[in-house]
């Protein structure tokens, strides 16, 4: 990967086996004790889904986004993209960059699992706080099936970003949206997305559960944790309506999906509340006008979460 393809704020960081693309936003911290923000994307996502949040955050706070192995400007890894390996490579990126400051980790979707694997690997010493954006809890697949085959039978041939309302309601600039969409059409993206989603996503939950971190609460002590829940029924209703408009599904299948939609928000609420146990200082808010991709449709809620975490970092940290 030629460095010339990187934007001015990007660089390739050699983590030993290959290089990852790291993007720097905001001013240089005045001290290595000042917290910085590190954004971690969900399954099948690169750094571009954080663009609206980074822009809203402004230049006053140093933050970092990065492309996981195989995505966009990062090189492919010799390791399978399991959550454990992703966490390992993240820890090496932080070490080699280097980023010595206390970290506020902001994780979307699968990054709920990834941040826990990072904690399992490195502990919480460098963590200053967490912002979890409609994140996956280790018990998510036991509670709701986002890959429900009947749901996706009814939604067959539907363009997800359009059906979810993300295409109409995202807060990216047109240039940012075009770049986000273009990255997902590349063969490189499709290959790593398939490896993550089809081969490593589901097993990662059981792998994490076996570590027993959920029994060691509050896992991060008194470090602030801000939990943002998305309104999943918005996404699933959008898929359902678009699928029905195409004539997809039998009445029995459609009825099954309608029942899923009725219960998904209550199930997701229970999962989000589990994250509150992570800290003695935690907060839960709902993105009522967003589905799963809160950072793209209501980025201001993520920025509010970061401000809350900064305000609530213990003075002793």
C-alpha positions in Angstrom: 0.0 0.0 0.0 1.6 3.2 -1.1 1.7 5.9 1.6 0.7 8.4 -1.1 -2.9 7.0 -1.1 -3.3 8.1 2.5 -4.9 11.4 3.4 -2.7 14.0 5.1 -3.8 13.0 8.6 -3.1 9.3 7.9 0.0 7.1 8.3 0.9 3.4 8.1 2.0 1.9 11.4 4.1 -1.2 11.2 2.9 -3.6 13.9 5.4 -6.3 13.1 3.6 -8.6 10.7 2.0 -5.8 8.6 0.9 -2.2 8.7 -2.3 -0.6 9.8 -3.6 2.8 8.7 -4.0 5.2 11.6 -5.7 8.6 11.2 -5.1 11.5 13.6 -7.7 14.2 14.3 -7.6 17.3 16.5 -4.8 19.0 18.3 -1.7 17.5 19.9 -2.3 16.8 23.6 -0.5 19.2 25.9 0.6 16.2 28.1 0.9 12.4 27.8 -1.6 12.4 30.8 -4.4 14.0 28.7 -7.0 11.6 27.6 -7.4 10.9 23.8 -10.1 9.2 21.9 -9.8 6.0 19.9 -12.7 4.9 17.7 -13.3 1.2 17.0 -15.6 0.2 14.2 -18.0 -2.7 14.1 -18.0 -5.8 11.9 -17.6 -5.0 8.2 -16.7 -1.4 8.8 -13.6 0.8 8.3 -12.8 4.2 9.8 -15.1 6.2 7.5 -18.2 5.5 9.5 -16.9 7.9 12.2 -16.5 10.9 9.9 -19.5 12.9 11.2 -18.5 12.3 14.9 -14.9 13.4 14.3 -16.1 16.5 12.5 -18.5 17.4 15.3 -15.9 16.8 17.9 -13.8 19.5 16.5 -10.1 20.2 16.8 -9.9 20.7 20.6 -9.6 17.0 21.4 -7.1 14.5 20.0 -8.8 11.5 18.5 -7.8 8.5 16.3 -9.6 6.3 13.8 -8.0 3.3 12.1 -8.7 0.8 9.5 -8.6 -2.8 10.7 -6.5 -5.3 8.9 -7.6 -5.8 5.3 -9.8 -2.7 5.2 -9.2 0.3 2.9 -5.6 1.6 3.6 -4.5 -1.2 6.0 -2.6 -4.2 4.8 -4.0 -7.7 5.2 -3.1 -9.7 8.3 -1.6 -13.2 8.4 -4.0 -13.9 11.2 -7.7 -14.7 11.0 -9.9 -11.7 12.0 -11.1 -13.2 15.2 -12.0 -10.8 18.0 -9.0 -11.9 19.9 -6.7 -11.3 17.0 -8.3 -7.9 16.2 -7.7 -6.9 19.9 -4.1 -8.1 19.7 -3.5 -6.0 16.6 -5.2 -3.0 18.2 -2.9 -3.3 21.2 0.2 -3.5 18.9 -1.1 -0.4 17.0 -1.4 1.6 20.2 2.1 0.4 21.3 3.8 1.1 17.9 2.1 4.3 17.0 2.8 5.1 19.9 -0.2 6.4 21.8 0.8 6.7 25.4 -2.1 8.7 26.6 -5.1 7.5 28.6 -7.6 6.1 26.1 -11.3 6.8 25.8 -12.4 3.8 23.6 -15.5 4.5 21.5 -16.8 1.2 20.1 -19.8 0.5 17.8 -21.6 -2.8 17.3 -19.0 -5.7 17.3 -16.6 -3.3 19.0 -18.4 -4.1 22.2 -16.8 -7.6 22.0 -13.5 -6.1 20.7 -13.1 -3.7 23.6 -13.7 -6.6 26.0 -11.1 -8.7 24.3 -8.7 -5.7 24.5 -9.4 -5.5 28.2 -8.9 -9.3 28.6 -5.5 -8.9 26.8 -4.2 -5.6 28.3 -6.2 -4.8 31.4 -7.7 -1.4 32.1 -4.6 0.6 33.1 -4.6 2.7 30.0 -8.3 3.0 29.7 -9.8 6.3 30.8 -13.4 5.6 29.9 -15.7 3.9 27.4 -18.4 5.0 25.0 -20.4 2.0 23.7 -22.5 2.8 20.6 -25.3 0.3 20.3 -22.6 -2.3 21.1 -22.8 -6.0 21.0 -22.8 -7.6 24.5 -21.3 -11.0 24.9 -24.8 -12.5 25.3 -26.3 -10.7 22.3 -26.7 -13.9 20.1 -28.4 -15.6 23.1 -31.0 -12.9 23.2 -31.6 -11.8 19.6 -30.5 -13.0 16.2 -29.5 -10.1 14.0 -28.8 -12.7 11.3 -32.3 -14.3 11.6 -32.7 -16.2 8.2 -36.4 -15.4 7.9 -35.8 -11.7 8.4 -33.2 -11.7 5.6 -35.4 -13.8 3.4 -38.1 -11.2 3.6 -35.4 -8.5 3.1 -33.8 -10.3 0.1 -32.5 -7.9 -2.5 -33.1 -4.9 -0.3 -30.4 -2.2 -0.1 -29.8 -2.1 3.7 -28.5 1.5 4.1 -31.6 2.7 2.2 -34.0 0.5 4.1 -32.5 1.4 7.5 -32.9 5.1 6.7 -29.1 5.7 7.0 -28.9 6.8 3.4 -31.5 9.5 3.9 -30.7 10.5 7.5 -26.9 10.3 7.8 -25.0 13.4 8.8 -22.0 12.9 6.6 -21.1 15.4 3.8 -21.8 14.1 0.3 -18.1 13.7 -0.2 -17.8 11.6 3.0 -20.8 9.5 2.1 -19.5 8.8 -1.4 -16.1 7.7 0.1 -17.8 5.5 2.7 -19.9 3.8 0.0 -17.1 3.5 -2.5 -14.8 1.8 0.0 -17.4 -1.0 0.5 -17.6 -1.8 -3.2 -13.9 -2.8 -3.5 -12.9 -6.4 -3.7 -10.5 -6.0 -0.8 -13.3 -4.8 1.4 -15.7 -7.6 0.4 -13.0 -10.2 1.2 -12.3 -9.1 4.7 -16.0 -8.3 5.4 -16.8 -11.9 4.5 -14.1 -13.3 6.7 -15.2 -11.2 9.6 -19.0 -11.7 9.2 -19.2 -15.3 8.0 -16.3 -17.0 9.8 -15.4 -15.0 12.9 -18.3 -12.9 14.1 -20.6 -15.5 15.8 -17.8 -17.6 17.4 -16.4 -14.4 19.0 -19.2 -14.2 21.5 -18.8 -17.6 23.0 -15.0 -17.1 23.1 -15.5 -14.0 25.1 -18.1 -15.5 27.4 -15.7 -18.3 28.3 -13.3 -15.7 29.7 -15.7 -14.8 32.5 -15.2 -11.0 32.3 -18.9 -10.4 33.0 -18.4 -12.0 36.4 -15.7 -9.5 37.3 -17.9 -6.4 37.5 -17.3 -3.5 37.7 -14.7 -4.4 35.1 -13.3 -0.9 34.7 -13.9 0.2 38.3 -14.9 3.8 38.6 -13.9 4.8 35.1 -16.9 6.3 33.3 -18.9 4.3 30.8 -21.5 5.9 28.5 -23.9 3.5 26.8 -25.9 4.5 23.8 -28.7 2.3 22.6 -30.0 2.4 19.1 -33.7 1.8 18.2 -33.3 -1.6 16.4 -37.0 -1.7 15.5 -36.4 1.2 13.1 -33.9 -0.9 11.1 -35.9 -4.1 11.1 -39.1 -2.3 10.2 -37.3 -0.6 7.3 -36.0 -4.0 6.0 -39.5 -5.5 6.4 -41.3 -2.7 4.6 -38.8 -2.7 1.7 -38.9 -6.5 1.4 -42.7 -6.6 1.4 -42.8 -3.9 -1.3 -40.7 -6.3 -3.4 -43.2 -9.1 -2.7 -40.8 -11.1 -0.6 -41.8 -13.7 1.9 -44.8 -15.8 2.7 -47.4 -14.5 5.1 -46.0 -16.8 7.7 -42.5 -15.4 7.2 -43.8 -11.9 7.3 -45.7 -12.6 10.5 -42.5 -14.0 12.0 -40.6 -10.8 11.2 -43.4 -8.6 12.6 -43.1 -10.5 15.9 -39.3 -10.0 15.9 -39.8 -6.3 15.4 -42.2 -6.1 18.4 -39.7 -7.5 20.8 -36.3 -6.3 19.5 -36.2 -3.0 21.4 -36.9 -4.5 24.8 -34.3 -7.2 24.1 -31.7 -4.6 23.1 -32.6 -2.5 26.2 -31.8 -5.5 28.4 -28.4 -5.9 26.7 -27.5 -2.2 27.0 -28.3 -2.3 30.7 -25.8 -5.1 31.1 -23.1 -2.7 30.1 -24.0 -0.4 32.9 -22.4 -3.0 35.3 -19.0 -2.2 33.8 -18.4 0.8 36.0 -19.7 2.4 39.2 -20.1 5.5 37.1 -22.2 4.7 34.0 -25.0 6.3 32.0 -27.5 4.9 29.4 -29.1 7.1 26.7 -31.3 6.2 23.8 -30.9 7.4 20.2 -34.6 7.5 19.5 -34.2 8.7 16.0 -31.5 6.2 15.0 -31.3 2.5 14.3 -28.0 0.7 14.8 -25.7 3.3 13.1 -26.1 6.0 15.6 -22.7 7.5 14.8 -23.9 8.3 11.3 -27.4 9.5 11.9 -27.1 11.1 15.4 -23.4 11.8 15.8 -24.1 14.5 18.3 -25.1 11.8 20.8 -21.7 10.2 20.5 -20.0 13.6 21.0 -22.3 14.2 24.1 -21.1 10.8 25.4 -17.5 11.8 25.0 -18.0 15.1 26.8 -19.8 13.2 29.6 -16.9 10.7 30.0 -14.3 13.6 30.0 -16.3 15.3 32.7 -16.6 12.2 34.8 -13.0 10.8 34.6 -11.9 10.4 38.3 -9.5 13.2 39.4 -7.0 10.5 40.5 -6.7 9.1 37.0 
